[in-house]
Amino acid sequence: MIGGVIRAYNLPLALAGLILSALLIHWRWSRHTVVSIGLQRELPDEAYVGQPLTVRFRVANRSRWLPAWLVQIDDTIRGPESARPVQERWVPRLFGRRGQFAASCGVGLVPQGGLMMAEYQCVVARRGRYDFGPVRVSSGSPLGLMVARRTIDAAAALYVYPQLVRLRADWRQQIWSPSAGDSVNARSGGGMDGEFFGIRGWRAGDSRRWIHWRTTARIGEPAVRQFEQDRRLRCCVMVDAHLPSAVASSDVGRRTTGGDLTAEEAALERVLSVAATIITRMGGASNSRIGLVLVGREIVTLTSFGGLEQTKAMLRHLAGLAGYPRPDLTDAMRKTHRLLGQPRSWLVLSPRLPDDGHRQLFGSQSAADCRWMSTHDGSLDRLIENPMTGSDPGLPGSFGAETAALGGGREVILGRQA
């Protein structure tokens, strides 16, 4: 009787054994796949608000025997908003941490001992520092019955610079012309080549306006005037991070294009965009000697002599600059003179108009041109070719070539919460 019962259940027992064997093999295979995967993230050298950036992964299969199928990569990105405290404790529980985003990409097949590339694209809507990681690797191969997951730290950081704008072709003339902006102390542009030193023979690359015609006629060959090099900064750009509605927090003012900007915040972001564009245009020249003074809660002074890393340092500080209700321009001027010396000219970019104290401060700089350009009176917007959009995806002054639209992965818009 017992033997008959066992014979009757042979088929169900065999079927259960096959199912359990398939589950066991699948679990072991998928687990081996995710453990054998090695990841290396490659971030772009530069990133600007509003321009697509591509994040790439080098996916290596360390297994010597089995290929890796259906590998999915889920990346975690934390923006400037993630550092802010959230009062409503149920918000992170239902919708995730504030300022935290997810991006996914994948690889269909990585052969044993092989290397493949995976990538996803982001369109960043807020300037500031973005922290990447951890990364979750998952695979449902070979049968898709279950998914094995593994978390890899792979921490990295990327500074997203303010949005670049397309400046008008005559932006340099507008900045230095007496009719542009608010000229608190305009002077003639003579002496920009330094003090006269003597006469010498013509050399390749000399300007025609340096030719000394009397000496040239007397000796019968070109002779030019020689000048003593002026080692002062050619220009010092001061960014006034004035934001009346800001509170005393280092995270305020980092919102960029989320649709929730007030008029004051939008004006400050426009100032930072113009400042970043001018820095990339002027900082790329090998003979450029410019300074940057950021006036917010703290005062930061930077210089660039045409070096790539110096210009990037300026853009990083612009990316992290927060608005402040009471920037001290007087203290910033004194600190700049103490650390950098007296520049040839001052260019103040501000969301407000200068008051009497500012006029008196900059008017006392008799040895320098002082120009104040503001969004309040429209003088700053006149530098931009299209003030409504202003985006310049292929600005020649940026470092490197224009970002290419590469396939693969999913496009993510960072900085905009649903």
C-alpha positions in Angstrom: 0.0 0.0 0.0 2.8 2.4 0.9 4.7 1.5 -2.2 1.7 2.3 -4.3 1.4 5.7 -2.8 5.0 6.4 -3.4 4.7 5.3 -7.0 1.7 7.6 -7.5 3.7 10.7 -6.3 6.8 10.0 -8.4 5.9 12.6 -11.1 5.2 15.4 -8.6 8.4 14.7 -6.7 10.5 14.7 -9.8 8.9 18.0 -10.9 9.5 19.6 -7.5 13.1 18.4 -7.7 13.5 20.0 -11.1 12.1 23.3 -9.9 14.3 23.3 -6.8 17.3 22.5 -8.9 16.6 25.3 -11.3 16.1 27.7 -8.5 19.4 26.6 -6.8 21.4 26.8 -10.1 19.8 30.2 -10.9 20.6 31.6 -7.5 24.2 30.4 -7.6 24.7 31.6 -11.2 23.2 35.1 -10.6 25.1 35.5 -7.3 28.3 34.5 -9.1 27.6 37.1 -11.8 27.2 40.1 -9.5 30.2 39.1 -7.4 32.4 38.8 -10.4 31.5 42.2 -11.7 33.9 45.1 -11.2 32.9 48.7 -11.8 34.8 51.9 -12.4 32.9 55.2 -12.9 34.2 57.8 -15.3 32.9 61.4 -14.7 33.3 64.2 -17.3 36.0 66.8 -16.7 33.4 69.6 -16.6 29.7 70.0 -16.3 27.4 73.0 -16.7 23.8 73.6 -15.8 21.5 72.8 -18.7 24.0 70.9 -20.7 23.8 67.1 -21.0 26.6 65.2 -19.3 27.5 61.5 -19.8 28.5 59.2 -16.9 30.3 56.1 -18.0 31.0 52.8 -16.3 33.8 50.4 -17.1 32.2 47.0 -16.5 34.7 44.2 -16.0 33.9 40.5 -15.7 36.5 38.9 -13.4 35.1 35.4 -13.9 37.3 33.1 -16.0 34.6 30.6 -16.9 31.1 32.2 -17.0 29.9 35.3 -19.0 27.8 37.9 -17.2 24.3 38.4 -18.7 21.8 41.1 -18.1 23.8 43.3 -15.8 21.9 46.4 -14.5 23.6 49.3 -12.8 21.7 51.6 -10.5 23.6 54.8 -9.5 22.7 57.1 -6.6 23.3 60.8 -7.0 23.0 63.3 -4.1 22.8 67.0 -5.0 23.1 70.2 -3.0 19.5 69.8 -1.7 20.4 66.6 0.1 22.3 68.4 2.8 19.3 70.5 3.9 17.3 69.2 6.9 13.8 68.1 6.1 11.1 69.0 8.7 8.5 66.5 7.5 9.9 63.1 8.5 7.4 61.3 6.3 8.7 62.9 3.1 11.9 60.9 2.8 10.1 57.7 3.7 7.5 58.1 0.9 9.5 59.9 -1.8 13.1 59.3 -0.9 15.7 61.6 0.5 15.4 65.2 -0.6 17.9 66.0 -3.3 18.7 62.4 -4.0 18.3 60.9 -7.5 18.7 57.6 -9.2 20.0 56.8 -12.7 20.2 53.4 -14.4 22.0 51.8 -17.3 23.0 48.2 -18.2 25.0 45.8 -20.2 23.5 42.8 -22.1 26.6 40.6 -22.1 30.1 40.8 -20.6 32.3 37.9 -21.8 34.4 36.0 -19.3 37.5 38.2 -18.5 36.1 40.9 -20.8 35.4 44.6 -20.4 32.3 46.5 -21.6 31.1 50.1 -21.3 27.8 51.3 -19.9 26.6 54.9 -19.7 23.7 57.2 -18.9 23.1 60.9 -19.5 22.0 63.6 -17.1 20.7 67.1 -17.6 21.6 69.0 -14.5 19.2 71.7 -13.4 21.0 73.0 -10.3 24.6 74.1 -9.8 26.7 72.8 -6.9 28.5 69.7 -5.8 27.0 66.3 -6.7 28.1 63.2 -4.9 27.8 59.9 -6.8 27.5 56.5 -5.1 26.9 53.9 -3.9 26.2 51.8 -7.0 23.9 48.8 -7.0 24.7 46.0 -9.4 21.9 43.4 -10.2 21.4 40.5 -12.5 18.5 38.2 -13.2 20.4 35.8 -15.5 20.1 33.1 -16.7 16.4 32.4 -16.2 15.0 35.6 -14.6 13.5 33.6 -11.7 15.1 35.9 -9.1 17.4 38.9 -9.0 20.8 39.0 -7.2 22.0 42.4 -6.0 25.3 43.7 -4.8 26.2 47.2 -3.5 29.5 48.8 -4.4 30.7 52.0 -2.8 32.4 53.7 -5.8 32.1 57.2 -4.3 32.9 60.2 -6.5 32.1 63.9 -6.7 31.4 66.3 -9.5 31.0 70.1 -9.4 28.3 71.4 -11.8 29.2 75.0 -12.9 26.6 77.7 -13.5 24.9 77.8 -16.8 26.8 79.4 -19.6 25.2 82.1 -21.6 25.8 83.3 -25.2 27.4 86.7 -25.0 27.0 89.3 -27.7 29.9 89.7 -30.1 30.6 93.2 -28.7 30.5 92.1 -25.0 34.1 93.3 -24.4 33.3 96.7 -25.8 30.2 96.9 -23.7 32.1 96.1 -20.5 34.8 98.7 -21.0 32.9 101.4 -22.9 32.0 104.5 -20.8 28.3 104.1 -21.7 28.0 100.6 -20.4 26.6 99.9 -17.0 27.2 102.3 -14.1 30.6 103.8 -14.4 31.5 104.8 -10.9 35.0 105.8 -12.0 35.7 105.9 -15.7 39.1 106.7 -17.0 40.9 106.5 -20.3 42.3 103.2 -21.5 45.8 104.5 -22.2 48.8 102.8 -20.8 47.5 99.3 -21.0 50.8 98.1 -22.5 52.8 99.3 -19.5 55.3 102.2 -19.0 57.4 103.2 -21.9 60.9 101.7 -21.6 62.8 102.3 -24.9 63.2 101.5 -28.6 64.1 98.2 -30.1 64.0 96.4 -33.4 60.9 94.7 -34.9 60.1 91.2 -33.8 57.6 88.7 -35.0 54.3 89.2 -33.2 54.7 92.9 -32.4 51.7 95.1 -32.8 51.8 97.7 -35.6 50.7 100.4 -33.1 54.0 100.0 -31.3 56.0 101.1 -34.3 58.1 104.3 -33.7 57.9 105.9 -37.1 60.6 108.5 -36.6 63.2 105.9 -35.6 62.0 103.7 -38.4 62.5 106.4 -41.0 65.9 107.3 -39.6 67.5 103.8 -39.5 65.6 102.4 -42.5 64.1 99.4 -40.7 61.1 98.9 -38.4 61.6 99.9 -34.8 59.0 99.5 -32.1 58.5 101.0 -28.7 59.3 98.7 -25.8 57.2 98.8 -22.6 57.9 97.7 -19.1 55.5 94.9 -18.3 52.7 95.8 -16.1 52.3 93.0 -13.6 49.0 94.1 -12.2 45.9 92.1 -12.7 44.3 93.1 -16.0 40.8 92.8 -14.6 39.2 91.9 -11.3 35.7 90.6 -11.5 33.7 91.0 -8.3 30.5 88.9 -7.9 28.0 90.4 -5.4 25.9 87.5 -4.1 23.3 89.8 -2.7 20.0 87.9 -1.9 17.7 89.7 0.5 15.5 86.7 1.1 18.4 84.4 2.0 18.9 83.2 5.6 22.3 82.5 7.1 22.8 79.1 5.6 25.5 77.8 3.3 23.0 75.9 1.2 20.8 78.9 0.3 21.0 80.2 -3.2 22.0 77.0 -4.9 18.8 76.5 -6.7 19.1 77.1 -10.4 16.3 76.2 -12.7 13.7 74.3 -10.8 10.7 76.5 -11.7 10.5 77.5 -8.0 12.9 80.4 -8.2 11.9 83.8 -6.9 12.8 86.9 -9.0 15.7 87.7 -6.6 17.1 84.1 -6.9 16.7 84.2 -10.7 18.6 87.5 -10.8 21.5 86.1 -8.7 21.7 83.0 -11.0 21.9 85.2 -14.0 24.7 87.1 -12.4 26.6 83.9 -11.8 26.0 82.6 -15.3 27.5 85.8 -16.8 30.4 85.6 -14.4 31.1 82.0 -15.3 31.0 82.8 -19.0 33.3 85.8 -18.7 35.7 83.7 -16.7 35.8 81.0 -19.3 36.3 83.5 -22.1 39.0 85.6 -20.4 40.7 82.8 -18.5 41.5 80.8 -21.6 44.1 83.2 -22.9 47.7 82.4 -22.0 48.6 86.0 -21.2 45.5 86.6 -19.2 45.8 88.0 -15.7 42.4 88.2 -14.1 41.1 88.0 -10.5 37.8 86.8 -9.1 36.3 88.1 -5.9 33.2 86.3 -4.5 31.3 88.3 -1.9 28.7 86.4 0.0 28.7 85.0 3.6 32.4 84.7 3.1 34.9 86.5 0.9 36.9 84.4 -1.6 39.7 85.9 -3.8 41.1 83.9 -6.7 43.5 84.6 -9.6 44.1 83.1 -13.0 47.0 83.6 -15.3 45.6 81.5 -18.1 46.0 78.1 -16.4 43.3 75.5 -16.9 43.2 74.4 -13.2 43.1 78.0 -12.0 40.0 78.7 -14.2 38.4 75.5 -13.0 38.9 76.5 -9.4 37.1 79.8 -10.1 34.2 77.9 -11.6 34.0 75.5 -8.7 33.7 78.4 -6.3 31.0 80.0 -8.4 29.1 76.7 -8.4 29.1 76.6 -4.6 28.4 80.3 -4.0 25.3 80.9 -1.8 23.3 84.1 -1.7 23.6 86.3 1.4 21.5 89.3 2.5 24.4 91.5 3.5 27.6 91.1 1.4 30.4 93.4 2.6 31.9 94.9 -0.5 34.1 97.3 1.4 35.8 94.4 3.3 36.1 92.5 0.0 37.9 95.5 -1.7 40.4 95.8 1.2 41.1 92.1 1.2 41.6 92.1 -2.6 44.1 95.0 -2.4 46.0 93.3 0.4 46.2 89.9 -1.3 46.2 90.7 -5.0 47.2 94.3 -5.3 45.6 97.1 -7.2 44.1 95.8 -10.5 43.9 97.8 -13.7 40.1 97.6 -13.7 37.2 96.5 -11.7 34.0 94.8 -13.0 31.2 94.4 -10.5 28.4 92.0 -11.4 25.5 92.4 -9.1 21.7 91.8 -8.9 21.3 95.3 -7.3 22.2 98.9 -8.1 25.1 100.6 -6.3 24.2 102.8 -3.4 26.1 106.0 -2.3 28.5 104.0 -0.2 29.4 101.7 -3.1 29.9 104.8 -5.4 32.2 106.4 -2.9 34.1 103.1 -2.4 34.8 102.5 -6.0 35.1 106.1 -6.9 38.1 106.3 -4.6 40.0 103.8 -6.9 41.6 106.5 -9.0 44.1 104.2 -10.5 41.5 101.8 -12.0 38.4 101.6 -14.2 35.4 100.6 -12.1 32.3 99.3 -13.9 29.1 98.2 -12.1 26.7 96.0 -14.2 23.4 94.9 -12.7 20.3 92.9 -13.6 18.2 95.6 -11.9 18.8 98.2 -14.6 19.2 95.7 -17.5 22.9 96.6 -18.1 23.9 93.0 -17.3 21.3 91.5 -19.6 22.5 93.7 -22.5 25.7 91.5 -22.6 23.6 88.4 -23.3 22.5 87.6 -26.9 19.2 86.1 -25.8 18.5 87.0 -22.2 15.4 84.8 -22.0 17.2 81.5 -22.6 20.9 82.5 -22.8 22.1 78.9 -22.9 25.2 78.3 -24.9 25.8 74.5 -25.4 28.9 75.0 -27.6 30.7 77.9 -26.1 34.2 78.1 -27.5 35.5 79.4 -24.1 34.6 76.2 -22.3 37.2 73.5 -21.7 37.0 70.8 -24.2 34.6 70.1 -27.1 30.9 70.3 -27.1 29.2 67.5 -25.2 28.0 64.8 -27.6 24.7 63.1 -27.3 25.7 59.4 -26.7 23.3 56.5 -26.7 22.7 54.0 -23.9 21.2 54.3 -20.5 18.5 56.6 -19.4 18.4 60.4 -19.4 17.9 61.9 -15.9 17.2 65.5 -15.0 18.9 66.3 -11.8 17.7 69.0 -9.5 14.0 68.9 -10.2 11.8 67.1 -7.7 8.4 65.7 -8.8 
